[in-house]
């Protein structure tokens, strides 16, 4: 299991309605050009998970 998969496993379970709502919001963000490169997101997540 990759580091990213382990992080995803820690997220709470969402209802189908919540998944649908978040998916629609995400698609609207993409349509509006509000995105960031994947590697930038991974760098940010890794900074959050590095022990102090």
Secondary structure, 3 states (H helix, E strand, C coil): CCHHHHHHHCCCCCCHHHHHHHHHHHHHHHHCCCCCCHHHHHHHHHHHHCCC
